[in-house]
Amino acid sequence: MNKDKRLGVVMLMLITTFIGFGIIIPVLPELIKKASPGAVEYHTGLMLSVYSAVAFLLSPLWGGLSDRIGRRPVILIGVLGFAASFLLFGIADGSLPIMYASRLLGGLFSGAVTSVIVAYVADITPPDQRTRGMGLVGMSIGLGFTIGPGFGGLLSLVSQNTPFFAAAALALITFLIAVTKLPESLTPEMRAAATEKKPSRWKAFTGSLKYLYILALIVSVSLAGLEATLQLFGMKRFDVTPLQVGVMFLVCGLVGALIQGGVVRRRIRKGQEPMYIAAGLIISAVGFLLLVTAHTLTTATIYLAIFGIGNALIRPCVTSLITQKTTVGQGVASGLSSSMDSLGRIVGPLVGASLFSVDITLPYVAGGLLSLAGIALLLRFRMLDNSPAHQARTISE
């Protein structure tokens, strides 16, 4: 199977996986509200953080395992685990312990899907086409989030558990696609080389690259804080419903997918990534700060879309630079990148919920400031990456 067909299969898998992930967004706070009416903000933040804590610990291990045994078996295991986690939440019936068990299970297997698929794309795309490949990854995830929350809002009209059963079914469909259509991307020789090296995940966190990983972390923190509090913000400001939250994410995801499928995939060339990352950080900051002023569903949706444009520029470009510059296996590098994303999703919901309890606008003020702070990290990366000592070391390696 040629590269384009394999990319098409990967895109389809990511779209269906993240449709399933996005389906649950509009109903999660409502289900928690039924189980624990007095602590919705606390449990919403904690459930998102528990999921991400497990993913943070295990994503690099999944990535390293995929370097040794191949991407395909790890992806298959991860998708089946995802299906089980959604099914478990669907049958929770208001039980907080079962809800938390579901989130633990989902976090356990999340790194076996997302980070390993990123490594798969890195395997099959040459460096000069890497940003385009990551743009397709981002576009697929964006499309999944575009369709998912809106679909989840509609399914919530049937019952608030229905989106979870639908997500489990989509995960099983994704598994069947992978079984029948996804070939292995690593040759036996490449796997043997990875087994001999066995690099530590933290070996990737060195030199100029560590600033990219930290940048990925703070972008994830701000995004997770937004996701954890947006519905609560809407409920207080303009009595938002689960269906309306789905529409908000639908618009944001559609805008992000268009940017990643159009600008990122078609316009950004190797070496231009830092310029677009800087633009994305500024646009994200503007979106966050405008959101503070939103008092209607329409204005909140517009400002969320502005944030989505910035985020869509940042994430694939950062991922592309990491896969281009890493000196360890793509699985380990992608796994560490996924861990940074997961760490941000541990911290982000807890910080966002805490700030929200003080003032409902604080999570978005903090998100804007973090986005601007990311520019300093980007400049530091550029300074070290272009230094003569770093260039000489890269050549010797």
C-alpha positions in Angstrom: 0.0 0.0 0.0 1.4 3.4 -1.0 2.0 6.3 1.4 -1.2 8.2 0.4 -3.4 5.2 0.9 -1.9 4.6 4.3 -2.3 8.2 5.3 -6.0 8.0 4.2 -6.5 5.0 6.5 -4.8 6.8 9.4 -7.0 9.9 8.8 -10.1 7.8 8.8 -9.1 6.1 12.1 -8.3 9.4 13.8 -11.6 10.9 12.6 -13.7 8.0 14.0 -11.7 7.8 17.2 -12.1 11.5 18.0 -15.7 11.6 16.9 -16.1 9.0 19.7 -14.0 11.2 22.1 -15.9 14.4 21.2 -19.4 12.8 21.5 -19.1 12.7 25.3 -18.1 16.4 25.9 -21.6 17.9 26.0 -23.0 15.4 28.5 -20.1 14.7 30.9 -20.9 17.6 33.3 -24.6 16.8 33.2 -24.0 13.1 34.2 -21.6 14.2 37.0 -24.3 16.7 38.1 -26.7 13.8 38.6 -24.1 11.7 40.5 -22.8 14.6 42.7 -24.9 17.8 42.4 -22.8 19.8 44.8 -19.4 19.1 43.3 -19.8 19.3 39.5 -16.8 21.6 38.9 -14.6 19.4 41.2 -15.4 16.1 39.6 -15.4 17.4 36.1 -11.8 18.7 36.5 -10.7 15.6 38.5 -12.1 13.1 35.9 -10.3 14.9 33.1 -7.1 15.0 35.1 -7.2 11.3 36.2 -7.6 10.3 32.5 -4.6 12.4 31.6 -2.5 11.4 34.5 -2.6 7.8 33.4 -2.0 8.8 29.8 1.0 10.9 30.9 2.7 7.9 32.6 2.0 5.4 29.9 2.2 7.2 26.5 6.0 7.0 26.2 5.9 3.4 27.2 3.4 2.7 24.4 5.5 4.7 22.0 8.7 2.8 23.0 6.9 -0.5 22.8 5.7 0.4 19.3 9.4 1.1 18.3 10.2 -2.5 19.2 7.2 -4.6 18.2 5.6 -2.4 15.6 3.0 0.3 15.4 0.1 -1.8 14.2 -0.4 -4.2 17.2 -0.1 -1.3 19.7 -2.7 0.8 17.8 -5.1 -2.3 17.7 -4.7 -2.8 21.5 -5.4 0.9 22.2 -8.5 1.1 20.1 -10.1 -1.9 21.8 -9.2 -0.4 25.2 -10.9 2.9 24.1 -14.1 1.0 23.2 -14.1 -0.7 26.6 -13.7 2.6 28.5 -16.6 4.2 26.7 -18.9 1.2 27.3 -18.0 1.2 31.0 -19.0 4.9 31.4 -22.2 4.2 29.5 -23.3 1.6 32.1 -22.1 3.6 35.1 -25.7 4.6 35.8 -24.7 7.5 38.1 -21.9 5.7 39.9 -18.9 7.9 40.4 -16.5 5.0 41.1 -17.4 3.4 37.8 -17.1 6.8 36.0 -13.6 7.2 37.4 -12.7 3.6 36.5 -13.8 4.3 32.9 -11.6 7.4 32.8 -8.6 5.4 34.2 -9.1 2.8 31.5 -9.4 5.4 28.8 -6.2 7.1 29.9 -4.4 3.7 30.0 -5.1 3.1 26.3 -5.1 6.7 24.9 -1.3 6.8 24.3 -1.5 3.5 22.4 -3.7 5.3 19.8 -2.8 9.0 19.4 0.9 9.0 20.1 1.6 5.8 18.1 -0.4 7.0 15.1 1.7 10.2 15.2 4.8 8.0 15.1 3.2 6.0 12.3 2.8 9.1 10.2 6.4 10.1 11.0 7.5 6.7 9.8 5.9 7.0 6.4 6.5 10.7 5.6 10.0 12.1 4.7 11.2 15.1 6.8 10.4 17.6 4.0 6.8 16.4 4.0 6.5 15.9 7.8 4.6 19.1 8.5 2.0 18.3 5.8 1.6 14.8 7.4 1.1 16.3 10.9 -1.3 18.8 9.3 -3.4 15.9 8.1 -3.2 14.3 11.6 -4.4 17.6 13.1 -7.1 18.0 10.5 -8.4 14.5 11.2 -8.5 15.1 14.9 -10.2 18.5 14.3 -12.8 16.9 12.1 -13.5 14.3 14.7 -14.0 17.0 17.3 -16.1 18.9 14.8 -18.6 16.1 14.3 -18.4 14.6 17.8 -19.7 17.2 20.1 -22.6 18.2 17.8 -23.5 14.5 17.4 -23.2 14.0 21.1 -25.5 16.9 21.7 -28.1 15.4 19.4 -27.7 11.9 21.0 -28.2 13.4 24.4 -31.8 14.1 23.3 -32.3 10.3 23.3 -30.5 9.8 26.7 -27.4 11.1 28.3 -25.8 7.6 28.2 -26.4 7.1 24.5 -23.3 9.1 23.4 -21.1 6.7 25.3 -22.5 3.6 23.6 -22.2 5.4 20.3 -18.5 6.2 21.1 -17.9 2.5 21.9 -19.4 1.4 18.6 -17.3 3.9 16.7 -14.2 2.6 18.5 -15.0 -0.9 17.4 -15.5 0.3 13.8 -12.1 1.9 14.0 -10.6 -1.4 15.2 -12.1 -3.2 12.2 -10.6 -0.6 9.9 -7.2 -1.0 11.4 -7.4 -4.8 11.3 -8.3 -4.9 7.6 -6.6 -1.8 6.1 -3.6 -0.7 8.2 -0.3 -2.3 7.3 2.8 -2.1 9.6 5.0 0.9 9.1 8.2 -0.4 10.7 10.4 -3.0 8.9 12.0 -5.8 11.0 15.3 -4.1 10.7 13.9 -0.8 12.1 12.4 -2.7 15.0 15.6 -4.5 15.7 17.5 -1.3 15.8 15.0 0.3 18.2 15.3 -2.8 20.5 19.0 -2.5 20.6 19.0 1.2 21.5 16.2 1.1 24.1 16.4 4.9 24.6 14.9 6.5 27.7 11.9 8.7 27.1 13.7 11.5 28.8 16.6 11.4 26.4 14.4 13.2 24.0 14.0 16.0 26.6 17.4 17.6 25.9 18.9 20.6 24.2 16.7 22.9 22.2 13.9 20.3 22.0 13.1 20.6 25.7 11.7 24.1 25.0 9.3 22.7 22.3 8.2 20.0 24.8 7.5 22.7 27.4 5.7 24.8 24.8 3.5 21.8 24.0 2.8 21.4 27.7 1.6 25.0 28.2 -0.5 24.9 25.1 -2.1 21.7 26.5 -2.6 23.3 29.9 -4.5 26.3 28.5 -6.6 24.1 26.1 -7.5 21.7 28.9 -8.5 24.5 31.2 -10.8 25.8 28.5 -12.4 22.5 27.8 -13.0 21.8 31.5 -14.7 25.1 32.2 -16.4 26.2 28.9 -19.7 24.5 29.6 -19.7 25.8 33.1 -18.9 29.3 31.8 -21.8 29.1 29.3 -24.2 27.8 32.0 -23.5 30.9 34.2 -23.3 33.5 31.4 -26.1 32.4 29.0 -27.7 29.2 30.2 -26.1 27.0 27.6 -27.5 23.5 26.9 -25.5 20.3 26.0 -26.7 20.7 22.4 -25.4 24.3 22.2 -22.1 23.3 23.6 -21.9 20.7 20.9 -22.6 23.4 18.3 -19.8 25.6 19.8 -17.3 22.9 19.5 -18.6 22.0 16.1 -17.8 25.5 14.8 -14.4 25.6 16.5 -13.4 22.1 15.2 -14.5 22.9 11.7 -12.4 26.1 11.6 -9.4 24.3 13.0 -9.8 21.4 10.5 -10.0 23.9 7.6 -6.8 25.6 8.9 -4.9 22.4 9.3 -6.1 20.9 6.0 -5.6 24.2 4.1 -2.9 26.4 5.6 -0.8 23.8 7.5 -0.9 21.0 4.8 -0.7 23.2 1.7 1.3 26.3 2.7 3.8 25.5 5.4 7.2 24.3 4.2 10.0 22.8 6.2 11.7 25.6 8.2 8.6 27.8 8.3 7.1 26.1 11.4 8.4 28.6 14.0 6.8 31.5 12.2 3.4 29.9 12.1 3.7 28.7 15.7 4.3 32.4 16.8 1.3 33.5 14.8 -0.8 30.7 16.3 0.2 31.7 19.9 -0.8 35.3 19.3 -4.1 34.4 17.7 -4.8 31.9 20.6 -4.1 34.7 23.1 -6.6 37.0 21.3 -9.3 34.3 21.3 -8.8 33.6 25.0 -9.0 37.3 26.0 -12.0 38.0 23.8 -13.8 35.0 25.4 -13.7 36.9 28.7 -16.1 39.5 27.2 -18.6 37.0 25.8 -22.1 37.2 27.1 -24.0 35.4 24.3 -23.8 32.0 22.6 -22.9 33.8 19.3 -20.0 35.9 20.6 -18.6 33.0 22.6 -18.7 30.7 19.5 -17.0 33.4 17.4 -14.2 33.9 20.0 -13.8 30.2 20.5 -13.3 29.9 16.7 -10.6 32.5 16.8 -8.8 30.5 19.5 -9.3 27.4 17.3 -7.5 29.0 14.4 -4.4 29.7 16.6 -4.4 26.3 18.2 -4.7 24.7 14.7 -1.5 26.4 13.7 0.5 25.6 16.8 0.0 21.9 17.5 0.9 20.2 14.1 3.9 22.5 13.7 5.3 21.8 17.1 4.8 18.0 16.6 6.4 18.2 13.2 9.5 20.0 14.6 9.8 17.5 17.4 9.8 14.5 14.9 12.2 16.3 12.6 14.7 17.2 15.3 14.6 14.2 17.6 17.7 11.9 17.8 15.7 9.0 19.4 13.1 6.7 18.0 9.9 8.3 16.6 7.8 6.3 18.9 9.7 7.5 22.0 9.7 11.2 20.8 6.0 11.0 19.9 5.3 9.3 23.2 7.0 12.0 25.2 5.2 14.7 23.2 1.9 12.9 24.0 3.0 12.8 27.6 3.5 16.6 27.6 -0.1 16.9 26.2 -1.3 14.5 28.9 0.5 16.4 31.7 -1.1 19.6 30.5 -4.5 17.8 30.7 -3.7 16.8 34.2 -2.9 20.3 35.4 -5.2 22.2 33.1 -8.6 21.0 34.3 -7.6 21.3 38.0 -6.1 24.8 37.6 -9.0 25.8 35.3 -11.6 24.6 37.8 -9.8 26.3 40.7 -9.5 29.6 38.8 -13.1 29.3 37.7 -14.3 29.0 41.3 -12.6 32.4 42.1 -13.8 34.2 38.9 -15.4 32.6 35.9 -13.1 34.6 33.5 -9.8 33.7 35.1 -9.2 30.5 33.2 -9.3 32.4 29.9 -7.1 35.3 31.2 -4.6 32.7 32.3 -4.8 30.9 28.9 -4.1 34.2 27.1 -1.1 34.9 29.2 0.3 31.4 28.8 -0.1 31.7 25.1 2.0 34.9 25.1 4.6 33.2 27.4 4.9 30.5 24.8 6.6 33.0 22.4 9.5 33.3 24.8 9.9 29.5 24.7 9.8 29.5 21.0 12.5 32.1 20.8 14.7 30.2 23.2 14.3 27.1 21.0 15.3 29.0 17.9 18.3 30.5 19.6 19.7 27.2 20.7 18.7 25.3 17.5 20.6 27.8 15.4 23.7 28.0 17.6 26.9 26.7 16.0 27.5 24.2 18.8 24.0 22.6 18.3 24.5 22.5 14.5 27.9 20.8 14.9 26.4 18.2 17.4 23.5 17.5 15.0 25.9 16.9 12.1 28.0 14.5 14.2 25.0 12.5 15.3 
